[in-house]
Amino acid sequence: MTRSPLAPAQFPMLPMINGVRFSAVEAGVRYKGRKDVMLAHLVEGTTVAGVFTKSSTRAAPVLDCQAKLGGDSSSAAAFIVNSGNANAFTGSNGQDATSAVTQAVAATLDLPESRVFMASTGVIGEALPHSKITAKLADLRDTLSAGKIQSAAEAIMTTDTFPKGAGATFDADQGPINIMGFAKGSGMIAPDMATMLVYIFTDAAVAQDDLQSILSDLTQDSFNAITVDSDTSTSDSLLMAATGTSGVHVSAEDPAFRKALYEVMLDLAHQVVCDGEGATKFVEINVTGAASQSEARQIGMSIANSPLVKTAIAGEDPNWGRIVMAVGKSGAHADRDKLSIHFGDILVAEKGWVSPDYTESDGAAYMKNDHLSITVEVGVGQASDTVWTCDLTHGYITINADYRS
């Protein structure tokens, strides 16, 4: 698959987290000649938090992970992930397959099944050939290494065109803390939680309830603030592990830790948008002057998910009337006669009408950029919000029309 034109030049150099080792193999779950199963092994005492899709048709591995969060963290733990098959909407076979894999991982690594967290991503409605995964567990165990982060990130990809990674290191009062993570996601991306899988690791010592609180809070303005196509997956899972190996303790309110973690999460979220299926433009949408933050989000997502807006951006057409339309259809409060629109620094419309200084040539020139910023002032309050999306091209149709063939 052709690499996204918005992709970074290369996978970043990420800090290795003491207490985490990775491996990846070709199991042939669906794909041939590519890694499709990832294992992460976590040391004793690691706390695990998670955020998951709110879909009413969520997959068996999602339900299994949700049930296991908050348990005893005294033993070692593991994440096992396969691509190519979502293990979703497969009846009782879904839980049977999940149990078969998690039990086998527990036996292979000598840890409780309650500490094995599974995720699957790929085609919905096909039984997971779980024996292909369990047959590779010995190989996965025997090749675990702290340095195999990129291989792990590659193994969870489906229609992604590049592996996504981000990291941060900062000095806390008690010593340095490292954070790093990787993600997959390209289509079926919309809030709750944006088919996306994310794994984040830190060597900080964080109590499970504090880790859960931090992760849930920061998800709202990172992974829940992006959209590619407005479709929420059955399989979205974000898991974060804190190994505690640095000996530096962090609370739920620690500002430096929250800032560093948010930067990692937002970086990964932006990379998901940059790899949107068929995407050629990365678009930031800022909504100001809204009645509340939730209404600002409502308006932002109405613009970001509008096929008319997204196709205009793809065609580099500065059709600001479509943005007016998207604001109006959102259902949120807006004052037509106070509405203003900016493309970058260009004032396009103000006071409910096109700006007298705006020219179509200026707008068209701006739309040729591959990173765009659209700001809309709706004139009814003081609240604001920002969301991120991409354009909608014929490439999206091509990818999804051929996805199962």
Secondary structure, 3 states (H helix, E strand, C coil): CCCCCCCCCCCCCCCCCCCEEEEEECCCCCCCCCCCEEEEEECCCCEEEEEECCCCCCCHHHHHHHHHCCCCCCCCEEEEEEEEECCCCCCHHHHHHHHHHHHHHHHHHCCCHHHEEEEEEEECCCCCCHHHHHCCHHHHHHCCECCCHHHHHHHCCCCCCCCEEEEEEEEECCEEEEEEEEEECCCCCCCCCCCCEEEEEECCEECHHHHHHHHHHHHHCCHHHECCCCCCCCCCEEEEEECCCCCCEECCCCHHHHHHHHHHHHHHHHHHHHCCCCCCCEEEEEEEEECCHHHHHHHHHHHHCCHHHHHHHHCCCCCHHHHHHHHHHCCCCCCHHHCEEEECCEEEEECCEECCCCCHHHHHHHCCCCEEEEEEECCCCCEEEEEEEECCCHHHHHHHHCCCC
